[in-house]
Amino acid sequence: TIPSSQFLGTYTGLITVSDGTATDTFTLNVEVESNLINIDIDPDEDKLAPGEEFNIDVTVDNINTDLDLENIKIEVKIKDIDDGDDLKEESSEFDLDTGDDNEETLTFTIPLNVDENTYDIIVVVDGEDQDGNNFDVTQVFTNEIEVEKSEDNEISIDRLTLNPETVSCGQLLEIEV
């Protein structure tokens, strides 16, 4: 039995069967799919730099032929990108009739203090069907975002204080970075 909160995707395992005399091992692949929705993403950029803003378009399709879906919300996380923490954004709620789809655009900004790496995007879609049954579907899109730092000797200043704010010739100016 696959739990209802299981992530979508392909899972692979080795199965060993023995009758006491002979033993055989084989690989088993299990594809976990939802019978309610399909999820697709489209980041507008796949190579990003620290401080860069970008969008992720998330499309949710109601593939169920019998049930309308209500109070649907999308949560998108970029895993471990913010000094080991996730960046997270949520959509507002929407409904999907049978066979319909909806695209939501979520905006993110790459943290300034980020490691050069590739990052996974996790999409969680939850809501309820027309009968009041709650659902949540999670899909992991691996290595979707790549962060590259510039080879230039760039310095990024995210806070600057001048004291005093206005100066004239001959005055001392303090800059706090």
Backbone hydrogen bonds, N-H to C=O, Kabsch-Sander energy under -0.5 kcal/mol:
donor,donor_aa,acceptor,acceptor_aa,energy
6,Q,3,P,-1.8
8,L,138,T,-3.2
9,G,32,V,-2.0
11,Y,30,V,-2.9
13,G,28,L,-2.2
15,I,26,F,-3.3
17,V,24,D,-3.1
19,D,22,A,-1.8
24,D,17,V,-2.7
26,F,15,I,-2.5
28,L,13,G,-3.2
30,V,11,Y,-3.2
32,V,9,G,-3.3
32,V,30,V,-0.6
33,E,31,E,-0.6
38,N,61,D,-1.7
40,D,59,T,-2.1
42,D,57,D,-2.1
44,D,55,N,-2.7
48,L,146,E,-3.3
51,G,110,I,-1.8
52,E,49,A,-2.1
54,F,108,F,-2.5
56,I,106,L,-2.5
57,D,42,D,-1.8
58,V,56,I,-0.5
58,V,104,E,-3.1
59,T,40,D,-3.0
60,V,102,N,-2.7
61,D,38,N,-2.3
62,N,100,D,-3.1
63,I,36,L,-2.1
63,I,61,D,-1.0
64,N,36,L,-1.2
69,L,96,L,-3.3
70,E,128,E,-3.6
72,I,94,F,-2.9
73,K,126,D,-2.7
75,E,124,V,-2.8
76,V,89,E,-2.8
77,K,122,I,-2.7
78,I,87,L,-2.3
79,K,77,K,-0.7
79,K,120,D,-2.1
81,I,78,I,-1.1
82,D,85,D,-2.8
83,D,81,I,-1.0
84,G,80,D,-0.9
85,D,82,D,-1.6
87,L,78,I,-1.7
89,E,76,V,-2.1
91,S,74,I,-2.5
94,F,72,I,-1.6
96,L,69,L,-2.8
99,G,62,N,-1.2
100,D,97,D,-2.2
102,N,60,V,-2.0
104,E,58,V,-2.7
106,L,56,I,-2.4
106,L,104,E,-0.5
108,F,54,F,-2.9
110,I,52,E,-2.8
114,V,112,L,-1.2
117,N,147,V,-0.8
119,Y,145,I,-3.1
121,I,141,F,-2.6
122,I,77,K,-2.9
123,V,121,I,-0.5
123,V,139,Q,-2.8
124,V,75,E,-2.9
124,V,122,I,-0.5
125,V,137,V,-2.9
126,D,73,K,-2.2
126,D,124,V,-0.5
127,G,135,F,-2.0
128,E,70,E,-2.4
129,D,133,N,-2.4
130,Q,68,D,-1.5
132,G,129,D,-2.3
135,F,127,G,-2.4
137,V,125,V,-2.8
138,T,6,Q,-0.5
139,Q,123,V,-2.5
140,V,8,L,-0.6
141,F,121,I,-3.2
141,F,139,Q,-0.5
142,T,140,V,-0.7
144,E,119,Y,-1.1
144,E,141,F,-0.7
145,I,119,Y,-2.0
146,E,46,D,-2.4
147,V,117,N,-2.9
148,E,48,L,-3.0
148,E,146,E,-0.5
154,E,152,D,-1.6
157,I,155,I,-0.6
158,D,156,S,-0.6
161,T,176,E,-2.5
163,N,174,E,-2.3
171,Q,168,S,-2.1
174,E,163,N,-2.4
176,E,161,T,-2.8
177,V,175,I,-0.5
